[in-house]
Amino acid sequence: MSDLGRLIADRYRLVERVGRGGMGTVWRAEDELLGRHVAVKKLFVPPHLNDDEVHTLYERTRREARSAARITHPHVIVVHDVVDDEGLPCIVMEYIPSDTLGDVLKRQGALAPEEAARIGCGMAAALRAAHDAGVLHRDVKPGNVLLGNDGRIVLTDFGIAVQSGTPSLTRTGELVGSIQYLAPERLRSNIAEPGPASDLWSLGATLYQAVEGRPPFGRDTAIETAYAIVTEEYEAPRNAGELAPVIESLLRKEPGQRMDAHEAERLLGRAAGATTAGRYLLGDTSGTRTALDDPATQPQRTVVSEAPARAGNRRRRAVLWCVSAVAAAASVTGGALLWPWGGAEATDKGPSDTASAGRPAHDSPSPLPPLPAGYHLQKEGDGFSLPVRNGWTREDPPGGEVAYVDPSELVGLRINIVGFAGSDPLRHWRETEEAQTRRDNPGYERVRMDPTTFRGRSAGYWEFTFDGKKRKYRAVELAFSGDDGTQYVIYLSAPDAQWNTYRPVFDTAVKGIRLGA
């Protein structure tokens, strides 16, 4: 019997079915108490599910309501109530006359970069609010983005969201979400709960599809798609415009290297507007650079070296390591990808490593990429060398570091091979060095500070911005330990306006590090 016209909880009369997904049907309903339109999501229970699976569906529905209700933000759906209907939970939400981004892309194809940036900015703002509230969405995709008739962008369907401190509803080896938008770390490990960076990957995949009209890793089958996400590079977007560096950062294989929701919101907001060069060159009036007006600026810090700057190349990603092939078969059931052994096995082999599984790529020179044109291999200390741009001048600043400065004297690559004041660089940064950097450098703002790995080793990644004398700068730093306990810190800083130009210098240096050579 049709539900049309039914009264739910003696209050909400179903008027029109407006959507249907794997977990339920969404109706436009009339709130007869308050005289307003609302959206009612009714849970759908497939008949073949056992009692435990039905209980899980019930709990996911209630969690969806609780998760969304914790977030107060104009780009997040508002939840009004949760009611029971014939023993099934129903979520009562605000009604937004809209299309989904997925429907729009199917109907009209790719969007202009400015419109994709506007939509992406709203999504990033929603994720920022969710992450700040301790909520992970876990199913960010075009179908869960509402494009309101009034121009509003709303992230909806928190049905598989998780809150910090709540138990998992996912079985070991089960990955719930839409395969095209699942982050690689969710496919290559047995970690049931993702982190915020996984939502950011999904945002990147959504943005890619918005400007290209297709997902970045679309393949014929789910297992081929999963394999591509974990091990392969995507084709560089041709229509992304100013969104290219944002997409490049969001779609990095390593979660610790992706920008966070705050940075994504800032950059997408900038790309959505008519940004002029003057906004980028802080402190400059003429827009010209000379070697005298703002020399190779670096944060004023007395402890170890500066933070590495990330010059995001619009046409490629810097992959510092790659996982092994996603092996064996997987089955797809109700949108969940099930790895029989609990996850794809990951190793620290490099992109072209043919060594045996589990052998670190840095132990053999064969996996390392060849030197790009315009670079030479520079040896610094015993057993350590890395690629440096030709024509850059070597300097020896105080503190035992080595620096290479570009001809404009505005960009610097720095290497430090001394103890890092402790075995945990991240802790040292957070407890000591960040406060000092903020104190000594006007305009300091953290972009990312996260644990990561470098060829299977624990490492720290720090990226931030600060104000120079004439312009704004960005810096990025990677710290890791060698087998003998030696601490290595690689850093690059460059004008923020030219960040995308110079970030590849840092990426090339890190990718080409030779240890023990």
C-alpha positions as CSV (number, residue, x, y, z in Angstrom):
1,M,0.0,0.0,0.0
2,S,1.3,3.5,-0.9
3,D,2.5,5.7,2.0
4,L,1.1,8.8,0.2
5,G,-1.2,10.7,2.5
6,R,-0.3,8.7,5.6
7,L,0.1,10.5,8.9
8,I,3.3,9.8,10.7
9,A,3.4,10.1,14.5
10,D,0.0,11.8,14.5
11,R,1.6,14.9,13.1
12,Y,3.5,14.6,9.7
13,R,1.4,13.9,6.6
14,L,3.3,12.4,3.7
15,V,2.6,14.6,0.6
16,E,5.2,13.7,-2.0
17,R,8.1,11.2,-2.4
18,V,11.2,13.2,-3.2
19,G,14.0,10.7,-3.0
20,R,15.0,7.2,-2.3
21,G,18.4,5.7,-1.2
22,G,19.9,2.5,0.1
23,M,18.7,3.2,3.7
24,G,15.4,4.9,3.2
25,T,12.9,7.0,1.4
26,V,12.6,10.8,1.8
27,W,9.2,12.4,1.7
28,R,8.0,15.9,1.6
29,A,5.5,16.1,4.4
30,E,3.1,18.6,6.1
31,D,3.7,19.3,9.7
32,E,0.1,19.6,10.7
33,L,1.0,21.0,14.2
34,L,3.1,23.9,12.9
35,G,1.7,24.2,9.4
36,R,5.1,23.9,7.6
37,H,6.7,21.6,5.1
38,V,9.3,19.2,6.4
39,A,11.3,16.3,5.0
40,V,10.7,12.9,6.5
41,K,13.2,10.1,6.0
42,K,11.6,6.7,6.5
43,L,14.0,3.7,7.1
44,F,13.8,1.0,4.5
45,V,14.6,-2.5,5.8
46,P,15.4,-5.2,3.2
47,P,13.5,-8.4,4.0
48,H,16.7,-10.6,3.9
49,L,18.4,-8.9,6.8
50,N,18.8,-10.7,10.1
51,D,17.9,-9.2,13.5
52,D,21.4,-7.9,14.2
53,E,21.6,-6.2,10.8
54,V,18.2,-4.6,11.3
55,H,19.3,-3.4,14.7
56,T,22.4,-1.8,13.0
57,L,20.1,0.0,10.5
58,Y,18.0,1.3,13.3
59,E,21.0,2.6,15.2
60,R,22.5,4.2,12.1
61,T,19.3,6.1,11.6
62,R,19.3,7.4,15.1
63,R,22.9,8.3,14.8
64,E,22.2,10.2,11.7
65,A,19.8,12.3,13.6
66,R,22.1,12.8,16.5
67,S,25.1,13.5,14.3
68,A,23.3,16.2,12.3
69,A,21.7,17.6,15.4
70,R,25.1,18.3,16.9
71,I,26.1,20.6,14.1
72,T,24.6,24.0,13.8
73,H,25.6,25.4,10.4
74,P,23.7,26.8,7.4
75,H,25.4,24.2,5.1
76,V,24.3,21.2,7.2
77,I,20.8,19.8,7.2
78,V,18.7,20.8,10.2
79,V,17.1,17.8,12.1
80,H,13.8,18.6,13.8
81,D,12.7,15.3,15.3
82,V,13.1,11.5,15.4
83,V,9.8,9.6,15.6
84,D,8.7,5.9,15.3
85,D,6.4,4.7,12.6
86,E,5.2,1.1,12.8
87,G,8.3,0.3,14.8
88,L,10.7,2.0,12.4
89,P,12.6,5.2,13.2
90,C,11.9,8.2,11.0
91,I,14.0,11.4,10.8
92,V,12.1,14.7,10.5
93,M,14.3,17.3,8.8
94,E,14.0,20.8,7.3
95,Y,12.6,20.6,3.7
96,I,14.8,22.2,1.1
97,P,13.4,22.5,-2.5
98,S,16.5,21.4,-4.3
99,D,18.3,19.0,-6.7
100,T,21.3,17.0,-5.6
101,L,24.6,17.7,-7.1
102,G,24.6,14.2,-8.4
103,D,21.4,14.7,-10.4
104,V,22.6,18.0,-11.8
105,L,25.9,16.4,-13.0
106,K,23.9,13.6,-14.6
107,R,21.5,16.0,-16.3
108,Q,23.9,18.7,-17.5
109,G,27.4,17.4,-17.2
110,A,30.4,19.2,-15.7
111,L,30.2,22.6,-14.0
112,A,32.2,25.7,-14.5
113,P,35.1,25.9,-12.0
114,E,33.7,28.9,-10.3
115,E,30.4,27.2,-9.6
116,A,32.1,24.0,-8.5
117,A,34.2,26.1,-6.1
118,R,31.1,27.8,-4.7
119,I,29.5,24.4,-4.1
120,G,32.8,23.0,-2.7
121,C,33.2,25.9,-0.4
122,G,29.8,25.2,1.2
123,M,30.7,21.5,1.5
124,A,34.0,22.3,3.1
125,A,32.3,24.7,5.6
126,A,29.9,21.9,6.5
127,L,32.7,19.4,7.0
128,R,34.6,22.0,9.1
129,A,31.6,22.4,11.4
130,A,31.1,18.6,11.5
131,H,34.7,17.9,12.3
132,D,34.8,20.7,14.9
133,A,31.8,19.0,16.5
134,G,33.6,15.6,16.5
135,V,31.4,14.2,13.7
136,L,32.8,12.4,10.6
137,H,30.4,12.2,7.7
138,R,32.0,9.1,5.9
139,D,29.7,9.3,2.8
140,V,30.5,12.6,1.1
141,K,29.5,12.4,-2.5
142,P,27.5,14.4,-5.1
143,G,24.2,12.6,-4.2
144,N,24.5,13.9,-0.6
145,V,24.9,17.5,-1.6
146,L,21.6,19.5,-2.0
147,L,21.6,22.5,-4.3
148,G,18.8,24.6,-3.0
149,N,16.5,26.5,-5.4
150,D,17.6,29.6,-3.5
151,G,21.3,28.9,-4.0
152,R,21.9,27.3,-0.7
153,I,24.3,24.4,-0.5
154,V,23.5,21.7,2.1
155,L,25.4,18.6,3.1
156,T,22.9,15.9,4.1
157,D,22.6,12.2,4.9
158,F,24.8,11.6,7.9
159,G,23.4,8.0,8.0
160,I,26.8,6.4,8.4
161,A,28.5,9.2,10.3
162,V,30.4,8.5,13.5
163,Q,30.9,10.7,16.5
164,S,34.1,10.7,18.6
165,G,33.7,8.4,21.6
166,T,30.9,6.2,20.1
167,P,31.4,2.5,19.3
168,S,31.7,1.4,15.7
169,L,28.7,-0.1,13.8
170,T,31.1,-1.5,11.2
171,R,32.2,-5.1,11.1
172,T,35.9,-5.8,10.8
173,G,36.8,-5.6,7.2
174,E,33.6,-3.8,6.2
175,L,33.8,-0.4,4.6
176,V,30.5,1.4,4.3
177,G,30.2,4.2,1.8
178,S,30.2,4.8,-1.9
179,I,33.2,3.2,-3.5
180,Q,33.9,6.0,-6.0
181,Y,34.5,8.4,-3.1
182,L,36.2,6.2,-0.5
183,A,39.7,7.4,0.6
184,P,42.6,5.0,-0.1
185,E,43.4,4.6,3.6
186,R,39.9,3.1,4.1
187,L,40.7,0.5,1.5
188,R,44.2,-0.4,2.4
189,S,44.0,-0.9,6.1
190,N,41.8,-2.6,8.7
191,I,41.1,0.6,10.5
192,A,37.3,0.7,10.9
193,E,37.0,4.4,11.8
194,P,38.4,6.9,9.3
195,G,39.7,10.4,10.3
196,P,38.6,13.8,9.1
197,A,41.1,13.5,6.2
198,S,39.0,10.7,4.7
199,D,36.0,13.1,4.4
200,L,38.4,15.6,2.7
201,W,39.4,13.0,0.1
202,S,35.7,12.5,-0.7
203,L,35.3,16.2,-1.1
204,G,38.2,16.1,-3.6
205,A,36.7,13.3,-5.6
206,T,33.4,15.2,-5.7
207,L,35.1,18.4,-6.9
208,Y,36.9,16.4,-9.6
209,Q,33.7,15.0,-10.8
210,A,32.0,18.4,-10.7
211,V,34.6,19.9,-13.1
212,E,35.3,16.9,-15.2
213,G,32.0,15.2,-15.4
214,R,33.3,11.9,-14.1
215,P,34.9,10.6,-10.9
216,P,38.7,10.5,-10.7
217,F,39.0,6.7,-10.4
218,G,36.0,5.5,-12.3
219,R,36.4,1.9,-13.4
220,D,34.0,-0.9,-14.6
221,T,33.8,-2.8,-11.4
222,A,34.0,-2.0,-7.7
223,I,37.2,-4.0,-7.2
224,E,38.9,-2.3,-10.1
225,T,37.9,1.1,-8.7
226,A,39.3,0.2,-5.3
227,Y,42.5,-0.9,-6.9
228,A,42.8,2.3,-8.8
229,I,42.1,4.4,-5.7
230,V,44.8,2.7,-3.7
231,T,47.6,2.3,-6.2
232,E,47.1,4.4,-9.3
233,E,47.3,8.1,-10.3
234,Y,44.3,9.9,-11.6
235,E,44.3,11.8,-14.9
236,A,45.0,15.5,-14.2
237,P,41.8,17.5,-14.5
238,R,41.6,19.6,-17.7
239,N,38.8,22.0,-16.7
240,A,39.6,22.7,-13.0
241,G,41.2,26.1,-13.4
242,E,41.9,27.6,-10.0
243,L,40.5,24.4,-8.3
244,A,43.4,22.3,-9.6
245,P,45.7,22.8,-6.6
246,V,42.9,22.2,-4.2
247,I,41.9,19.0,-5.9
248,E,45.6,18.0,-6.0
249,S,45.9,18.4,-2.2
250,L,42.6,16.7,-1.3
251,L,43.3,13.6,-3.5
252,R,46.7,12.8,-2.0
253,K,47.1,9.2,-1.1
254,E,48.5,9.9,2.3
255,P,45.9,11.5,4.6
256,G,48.4,13.5,6.6
257,Q,49.4,15.4,3.4
258,R,45.9,16.6,2.6
259,M,44.7,20.1,3.5
260,D,42.0,20.2,6.2
261,A,38.5,21.5,6.0
262,H,39.5,25.0,7.2
263,E,42.1,25.4,4.4
264,A,39.8,23.9,1.8
265,E,37.0,26.3,2.7
266,R,39.4,29.3,2.5
267,L,40.9,28.3,-0.9
268,L,37.5,27.3,-2.4
269,G,36.0,30.6,-1.3
270,R,38.8,32.4,-2.9
271,A,38.4,30.4,-6.1
272,A,34.7,31.1,-6.2
273,G,35.1,34.9,-6.2
274,A,36.8,37.3,-8.6
275,T,40.2,37.2,-6.8
276,T,42.9,39.6,-7.9
277,A,46.6,39.2,-7.7
278,G,46.7,42.0,-5.1
279,R,45.0,39.7,-2.6
280,Y,47.8,37.2,-2.9
281,L,50.8,39.6,-2.7
282,L,50.3,40.8,0.8
283,G,52.5,43.8,1.6
284,D,53.4,44.5,-2.1
285,T,51.9,47.4,-4.0
286,S,53.7,47.1,-7.3
287,G,53.4,43.3,-7.6
288,T,57.1,43.2,-8.6
289,R,59.7,41.3,-6.7
290,T,63.4,42.2,-6.3
291,A,66.1,40.5,-4.3
292,L,66.2,43.4,-1.9
293,D,62.6,44.1,-0.9
294,D,61.9,40.8,0.9
295,P,64.8,38.4,1.0
296,A,64.2,34.7,1.2
297,T,62.0,35.0,4.2
298,Q,61.9,32.3,6.8
299,P,60.2,32.1,10.2
300,Q,62.3,33.4,13.0
301,R,62.9,30.3,15.1
302,T,66.0,29.4,17.1
303,V,65.2,25.7,17.2
304,V,65.9,23.3,14.3
305,S,64.9,24.2,10.7
306,E,61.8,25.8,9.2
307,A,58.7,24.1,7.9
308,P,58.6,22.7,4.4
309,A,56.5,24.5,1.9
310,R,54.2,22.6,-0.3
311,A,54.2,23.7,-3.9
312,G,51.2,21.9,-5.2
313,N,51.6,21.2,-8.9
314,R,48.3,21.5,-10.6
315,R,49.1,18.7,-13.0
316,R,50.4,16.0,-10.7
317,R,50.6,14.8,-7.1
318,A,53.8,14.1,-5.2
319,V,53.4,10.5,-4.0
320,L,56.1,9.7,-1.4
321,W,55.1,6.1,-1.2
322,C,52.6,3.7,-2.7
323,V,50.8,0.7,-1.3
324,S,51.1,-2.7,-2.7
325,A,48.5,-4.0,-5.1
326,V,45.1,-4.5,-3.7
327,A,44.9,-8.3,-3.9
328,A,42.2,-11.0,-3.8
329,A,38.5,-10.6,-4.3
330,A,36.0,-8.3,-2.6
331,S,32.2,-8.4,-2.6
332,V,29.9,-5.5,-2.7
333,T,26.7,-5.7,-0.6
334,G,24.3,-2.9,-0.1
335,G,27.0,-0.3,-0.9
336,A,29.6,-1.8,1.6
337,L,32.9,-3.1,0.2
338,L,33.9,-6.2,2.2
339,W,37.6,-7.1,2.3
340,P,37.7,-10.8,3.4
341,W,40.9,-10.3,5.4
342,G,40.0,-6.9,6.9
343,G,41.8,-4.6,4.5
344,A,44.2,-4.4,1.6
345,E,47.8,-5.1,2.6
346,A,50.0,-2.0,2.5
347,T,53.7,-1.9,2.2
348,D,56.1,1.0,2.0
349,K,57.4,0.2,-1.5
350,G,57.9,3.1,-3.8
351,P,56.0,3.7,-7.0
352,S,58.4,1.6,-9.1
353,D,59.7,-0.7,-6.4
354,T,60.1,-4.3,-7.5
355,A,61.7,-5.4,-4.3
356,S,60.1,-8.1,-2.1
357,A,57.0,-7.0,-0.1
358,G,57.9,-5.3,3.2
359,R,61.4,-4.2,2.1
360,P,61.7,-0.5,2.6
361,A,62.1,1.4,-0.7
362,H,65.0,3.5,0.7
363,D,67.1,0.4,1.2
364,S,67.4,-0.1,-2.6
365,P,68.2,2.6,-5.1
366,S,66.1,1.0,-7.8
367,P,62.7,2.2,-6.7
368,L,63.8,5.9,-6.5
369,P,62.6,8.1,-9.3
370,P,65.2,9.5,-11.8
371,L,66.3,13.1,-11.3
372,P,63.9,15.4,-13.2
373,A,65.4,17.8,-15.7
374,G,66.8,20.9,-14.0
375,Y,67.8,19.1,-10.8
376,H,71.1,17.6,-9.5
377,L,71.7,15.3,-6.6
378,Q,73.2,17.1,-3.6
379,K,74.9,15.2,-0.8
380,E,74.4,16.6,2.6
381,G,76.1,14.7,5.5
382,D,77.0,11.1,5.6
383,G,74.5,8.8,3.9
384,F,72.1,11.5,2.9
385,S,71.4,13.2,-0.4
386,L,68.5,14.7,-2.2
387,P,67.6,16.5,-5.5
388,V,68.1,20.3,-5.6
389,R,67.2,22.7,-8.4
390,N,70.0,23.8,-10.6
391,G,71.0,27.4,-10.2
392,W,70.0,27.6,-6.5
393,T,72.7,29.1,-4.3
394,R,73.9,27.2,-1.2
395,E,74.0,29.1,2.1
396,D,75.0,28.0,5.6
397,P,72.7,29.8,8.0
398,P,73.3,29.6,11.8
399,G,72.3,26.5,13.6
400,G,74.0,23.9,11.5
401,E,71.4,23.9,8.7
402,V,72.1,24.0,5.0
403,A,70.0,26.2,2.7
404,Y,69.5,26.5,-1.0
405,V,68.0,29.8,-2.2
406,D,66.5,30.4,-5.7
407,P,67.8,33.3,-7.9
408,S,65.0,35.6,-6.7
409,E,66.1,35.1,-3.1
410,L,62.5,34.7,-2.1
411,V,62.4,30.8,-2.0
412,G,64.5,28.6,0.2
413,L,65.0,24.9,0.7
414,R,66.6,24.0,4.0
415,I,67.9,20.7,5.4
416,N,68.7,19.9,9.0
417,I,70.4,16.6,10.0
418,V,70.8,17.1,13.8
419,G,68.8,15.8,16.7
420,F,65.2,17.2,16.8
421,A,65.1,17.8,20.5
422,G,63.3,14.6,21.2
423,S,62.1,11.5,19.4
424,D,58.6,12.9,18.6
425,P,58.8,15.9,16.2
426,L,55.0,16.5,16.4
427,R,55.0,16.7,20.1
428,H,58.0,19.1,20.0
429,W,56.3,21.3,17.4
430,R,53.0,21.4,19.4
431,E,54.5,21.9,22.8
432,T,57.5,24.2,22.0
433,E,58.2,25.3,18.5
434,E,54.8,26.4,17.3
435,A,54.4,28.9,20.2
436,Q,57.8,30.3,19.5
437,T,57.1,30.6,15.7
438,R,53.8,32.3,16.4
439,R,55.4,34.7,18.8
440,D,58.3,35.7,16.5
441,N,56.4,35.8,13.2
442,P,53.5,38.2,12.5
443,G,50.5,36.6,10.9
444,Y,51.5,33.0,11.7
445,E,48.6,30.6,11.0
446,R,48.8,26.8,11.0
447,V,47.5,25.0,7.9
448,R,48.3,21.4,9.0
449,M,50.2,19.7,11.7
450,D,49.8,15.9,11.5
451,P,51.5,12.6,12.0
452,T,52.4,10.9,8.8
453,T,54.8,8.3,7.4
454,F,57.8,8.4,5.2
455,R,58.6,5.1,3.5
456,G,57.2,3.2,6.4
457,R,58.8,5.4,9.0
458,S,56.9,7.6,11.5
459,A,57.1,11.2,10.5
460,G,55.7,14.7,11.2
461,Y,54.2,17.1,8.7
462,W,53.8,20.8,9.4
463,E,52.5,23.4,7.0
464,F,51.8,27.1,7.9
465,T,51.6,30.6,6.6
466,F,53.2,33.8,8.0
467,D,53.8,37.4,6.9
468,G,57.1,38.6,5.4
469,K,58.1,42.2,5.0
470,K,56.3,42.6,1.7
471,R,54.1,39.6,1.2
472,K,52.6,36.5,2.7
473,Y,54.7,33.3,2.8
474,R,53.9,29.6,3.1
475,A,56.1,27.0,4.6
476,V,56.1,23.2,4.9
477,E,58.3,20.8,6.9
478,L,58.8,17.1,7.0
479,A,60.7,15.4,9.9
480,F,61.6,11.8,10.2
481,S,64.3,9.5,11.7
482,G,66.8,7.3,9.9
483,D,67.6,3.7,11.0
484,D,70.4,4.9,13.2
485,G,68.2,7.5,15.0
486,T,69.5,10.5,13.0
487,Q,66.8,13.1,12.7
488,Y,66.2,14.6,9.2
489,V,64.1,17.8,8.6
490,I,63.3,19.1,5.1
491,Y,61.8,22.5,4.8
492,L,60.7,24.9,2.1
493,S,59.3,28.4,2.2
494,A,58.0,30.5,-0.7
495,P,55.6,33.4,-1.3
496,D,52.1,32.2,-0.8
497,A,51.1,33.7,-4.2
498,Q,53.6,31.5,-5.9
499,W,53.1,28.4,-3.8
500,N,51.8,26.2,-6.6
501,T,54.9,27.1,-8.6
502,Y,57.5,26.2,-5.9
503,R,55.8,23.3,-4.0
504,P,57.1,20.8,-6.6
505,V,60.7,21.7,-5.4
506,F,59.9,20.3,-2.0
507,D,58.0,17.3,-3.4
508,T,60.9,16.4,-5.7
509,A,63.4,16.8,-2.9
510,V,61.5,14.5,-0.6
511,K,60.7,11.9,-3.2
512,G,64.3,11.7,-4.3
513,I,65.9,11.4,-0.8
514,R,68.7,8.8,-0.7
515,L,69.5,7.3,2.7
516,G,72.7,5.3,3.2
517,A,74.1,6.6,-0.1
